[in-house]
Amino acid sequence: MSDDPATRRAPPRILSIAGSDSSGGAGIQADLKTITMLGGYGMTAITALTVQNTTGVSAVEAMTPDFIAAQIAACVSDIGVDAIKIGMIGSAANAEAVENALTGIDAPVVFDPVMVATSGSVLADEATVRVFGDLMSACRVVTPNLPELAALTGIACDTEEAISRAAEALVARHGCAVLAKGGHAEGDIVTDRLFDPEGRLASFSDPRIETRHTHGTGCTVSAALATMLGYKLPLEHSVRLARRFTRQAIERAPGYGAGAGPLGHQAVRSPG
């Protein structure tokens, strides 16, 4: 194999705009692990620092809007970017800064509208959630879980019909695709539903994995989805591969922590 980078296929450049998880299970750390294991080149714009582990978040320090924007500009202007993942934002002002920083960037954006950590800790206040709308309008796809979908639409997502109405409302309002993640629903089967602006619907169902080791699941699937889109794969196939990677990482969780433990990203070396 040649040592000349010019003769090798370049990995997709994936920028994660998210918070740091000091315990390594979620946020920037989970994103970088996911991007790397899927063959991408990961970059970061850190929006907040957190003190957390598998049992909860005990402190958060948000970065300033200007500092976040500078991180984004530094990555995009030099390395370039093929896809972007947005996770925890930290504040309403930071959300506005991210939206402005993305103006003019020609790359698919995946937005995981993080509101509550797996441990139950609140990661976005009401003011921050209110400005999520402008960000969603700049995205290729948004990946809310059912509580987040309900909070974004005001529709209680407790039936299949209600989930569809809520997701379709977001699609109509913001012109983005919506991946409604069904892990919070009851039952032995987990179904995620993908709605797009052209009116197409795809659903993905798998048996529920009974485990407490789910810390960073939402971060992982959204980072994997961004990476697949960075490879320029179609959206539906990207979702399928991202879900497969995430499920394999859950199955290979190392068992660390006293609470919601981290996934085993290191054990999954391809989406297949």
Secondary structure by P-SEA (a helix, b strand, c coil): cccccccccccbbbbbbbbbcccccccaaaaaaaaaaabbbbbbbcccccccccccccccccccaaaaaaaaaaaaacccccbbbbcccccaaaaaaaaaaaccccbbbbbccccccccccccccaaaaaaaaaaaaaccbbbbcaaaaaaacccccccaaaaaaaaaaaaaacccccccccccccccbbbbbbbcccbbbbbbbbcccccccccaaaaaaaaaaaaaaaacccaaaaaaaaaaaaaaaaaacccccccccccccccccccc
